[in-house]
Amino acid sequence: MADHENLAGKVVVVTGASSGIGRGTALRLAALGARVVLAARRGDVLEEVAGQIAADGGTALAVETDVSDATAVERLGRAAVEAFGCIDVWVNDVGVGALGLFWDVPVEDHARVVDVNVNGVVYGMHVALRQFRRQGWGAVLTVGSVESEVPLAYQSSYAASKAAVLSLGRSLAEELRLTGEDATISVGTVLPWAVDTPWWEHAANYTGHAPRMLAMDDTSVVVDAIVEACLDPAGEHRAGGKAAVARVSHDLFPGLTKRLSAKIIDAELERGSRVPDTRGALHEPMPGGTAVDGGVRERMRREDAATAAERDADDA
């Protein structure tokens, strides 16, 4: 276990900090004494998070940022350095999704997923690494997914984007090794299992059902992994036991693992409540879903209880 006292005073940029994993990570890091730079599209929500951190005695700077805008990401980096003099860790956490069979999802939604999840990480990596090379140290972490290695049906462009950021991290680590800077500058990727965050509410959804996933992890599992990775960043960090098991299963039985995963998510979706198609927060931010927890597991329990009650009534 890394010494969390070493985070005190560190400057950490966290994108996607208005909800879910990003918000949870920012709050945890601030509680451990880090000076946190918060980035997301919803500036009003960022100010709320910054206010919460300040009320608890921490230090935070809110910078409204759309990570798919390279100029905005450069502005984010400048704001962090102007406020605190350096950047010690940059956490790329923004991630959006479009749920549905590939051909049912509008092509502009697929393009937006790639723009945010891949280009947003490229822009963040570029700003961070150029700053790290100037100052002589730093670490950049990207939140990937178990889907970086084990793609799921109904999430094709999301899975592709997460595979891309894993590959990007691996390539950059090798470039730093070749330039001899790998001793002081690190690149890492955190790979979670499905997590109960507002991501599911924010995702575009063309499945006809409220999104579900088997055995979702609590956000704290991923936040813990990110915090540990801030202190030991290089390489790949699987967040929790389920992500680790998925990797082993895919390594040993790749075809079977993909087929079983597809059947599981298909069966889970069929159990979800009927909902209309939505673009969610893919193209424009939405007011809802600002908490760390997404409430998906609680909704799934309600859906399962209602299904069981209907079955009992039919049997009576």
N, C-alpha and C positions, 0 to 999 in steps of 0.2 A: 504494500500500500504506500503510495507516495505521501510525502509530508505536505499537507494542505497549507501549513503556515508559509510555505514558499510562494503561495499565490498572493499574499498580502502585498499591495502596492503595484502589482502587475497591471498592465494596460491590456484589456481584452476587448476586441471588437466582436460583437455577436450579431449576425444578420438573422432575420426572421424572429426578432425578439419581442414581437407583439403578442405571441401566443405559443402554446405548445412547448416543444422541446427548447426552442430559443428563449422563450420567456423563463422557463424553469431554470435553464442554464445561467442566464443573466442574474436571476435572483440568487442562485446558489453561489456563483462566483463573487457577487457583491458581498454576500454574507461572510465569505472567507477573506474579505479584505481587498479583492481586486477592484480596480477602477474600470468600470464597464462602459463601453460605447455601444449604444443600442441602435439597431438599424432595422427598418421595415417600412412598408408603404403607409401604414396608418400612424401618422405623426401624433395624433391625439392620444392614441393608445400607448405609444412609446412614452409620452410625457407622463401618463399614468404610472407606467412601470418605473420610470425614473423617480417619480414622486414617492412611490412605495419604497424604493431602495434608499432614498434620502431620509425618509421617515424612520428607517431602521438603522440609520447611521452610516450608510454606504455612500459611494460616489458613482454617479452615472451621468452620461451625456447622451441625449436623444438626438438622432440625425435621421430625419425622414428620407428613405432611400428605396428606390425601385432597383433591385440588383440587375435587372435586364438592361439598365441604362448605364453604359460604361462611364459616362461623364459623372453621373450621380455617385457611382462607386468610387471614382477618383476623389470626388468631393468628400465622401465619407472618410477616406484615408487621411486627407488633409486635415479635416476637422479633428480627428483623433490625435494627430501629431501636434497640431496647434494647441490643443487643450492640455495634453499630457506629456508632450516631448518625444514620445516614441510609441511603438506598438509592440507588445511582447507576444501576443497570440491573436490570430485572426480565425474566427470560427464561422465557416460557411454553413449556415443551417437552413437557409430558405429552400423550400421544396414544394412544388405544386403537382397536382395530378389530374388525370382525366380517366374516369372509370367507364368501361364499356367495351364491347367488341370493337376491334380496331376500325372496321368499316362503318360502324355506327357513330363514331366520334368525329365531329367535323375536323377537317384537316387543319383549320386555323387553331383549333384547340391543341392538337398534337404539336403544332409548331410553337405555341406558347409554352407548353410544358418543356420543350427542348430549350427554348430561349431563356427561361428562368433557371431551370435546373442545371443546364450545361454552361450557357454563356454567362449566367450569373456567377457561377463558380470560377470560370475562366477570368472574368473581370476582377473578382475578389482575390484570386491567386496572384494575378499580375500586379495589382496594387500592393498586396502584402509582400510579395517576394522582392519587388523593387525596393520597398522600404527596408526590409530586413537586410538586403545586401548593402544598402547605404549605412545602416546603423551597426551591422555586424552580427546580428543575432535575431532570432524570432522563430515562431512555429505557426504553421497554418494547418487547421483541421477542417475537414469537410465531412458533413453528415451524409453518408451514403445510405445503404439499405441492404438487408439480406438479399434484395432483388438485384443488387450489384453483381451477385453471383448466381442467384436462383430466381430467374424471372417468373412472374405470375401472369396467368391469363387475366384478361379484363384490365390490365394495367400496362399495356405494351410500351407506350412511349415513356411512361414513368420508369419502367424497368430498364429501357434502353438508356435513358438519361443517367440513371444511377450506375449502370455499367460503365458509362463514359467517364464519370467523375472518379471512379475507382482507378480506371486506366490512367487518367490524367495524373492522379496522385502518385502512382507508381512511376510514371515517366519522369515527373519532376524530381522525385527522390533520386533517380539515377543521374539526372543532370547536375544536381547539387553534389553528388558524389564525384562526378567527373571534374567539377570545378574546385573540388577540395573544400567546399563550404558545408558539407553534411554534418560536420562536428558542431556547428553553431546554428545552423538553420535546418529546420525539420519540416517534413510534410507527412501528415497522417490522415487516415480515413476511419471514421467510426461507422460501424455497420450494425444497425438495430434490426430487430424483428419488428413486426407490425406493432404500433404503439397507439394507445388511446389518447389522441390529441384532437384539436379542432381541424386537423388536416382533412379528415373525412368529411366534415361539414363544408370546408372550403373547396374541396375537389369538384371539378365538373363531373356530372354523373349522368350517363346514358344507359344505365342497366335496367331502369324501371323499378329498382328496389333501393331502400336505404342501405348504405354500405355496411358490411359486417366482415369480421375476420376472426378466425378461431384463435383462442388463447392469446389475446392481446396483452402486451406488456404495459405496465404502468410507466408513465413518463420518467419517473425517478430512476428507472433502470438505465435509461439512455443518458440522463443528466449525470448520473454517477460516472458513466463511462467517459463522457466528455471532460468532466473535471479531472479524472485521473489522467486522461490523455493530454490535458494542458501541461502536466508536469512530466509526462513521458510520451511525447507526441509521435515519434517516428513510427511508420508502419501502419498496420491495420489492427483495429480494435473492435472485436465483436462484443456488442452490448448485450450481456445476459446469456443464459444457458440456451435459450431457444435459437438464437442466432448462431451460436456455436454448433448446435446439433444439426441445423439446416445445412451448414457448410460441410460438415462431415458426411451427412447423408448424400449431398450432391456430389462430393468427391468420390464416394464409393459407388453410388447408384444414380448417375446423373439423369438418365432417361426416366427411370421410375420416380425419382423425386419430383421432376417437372410434371409428370402425368398426375401423380397424387396431389400435388399442390393445386393443379388446375381443377381437379375434381372437388377438392375441399372448398376452394373459393367459390366455385359454381354452386355447390350445395348450400353454402352459407348465404350467398346472395338470394337464393330462392326463399330463404326463411325471413328475409327482411321485409319490412312494410313496403307497400306500393307507394312510389313517389314519382312526381313528374320529372322530366329531363331538366337539368340545370347546368349552367356554366359556373355556378358557385362563385368563388373569388378569383377565378383563373385570370380574367382580363381586368377586372376592377375590384378593389378591396370591398369587403362587406362588413357591416357593423357587428355582426354576430361572431361568436367564437373567439373570445379574447382570453380565455382562461388557459391554464396549463393543461388541465384534464379536458378531454373531449366529450365525456359522458356517453361514449359509444357502448361500453360494456353494460352500463345501466340500462340503456335503451334495448340492448340485446336481451337482457333478462326480462324486461317487460314484454318484448315480442314473444319470447319463448313461453312465458307464463300465459299470455293470451292464446297462443297456439295450443298449449296443453289444456286450457280451459275449454276451448272449442272442441278438442278431441274428446274430452270427458263428457261434454254435453251430447255429442253425437253418439257416444257409446251408451248413454243413459236410456 
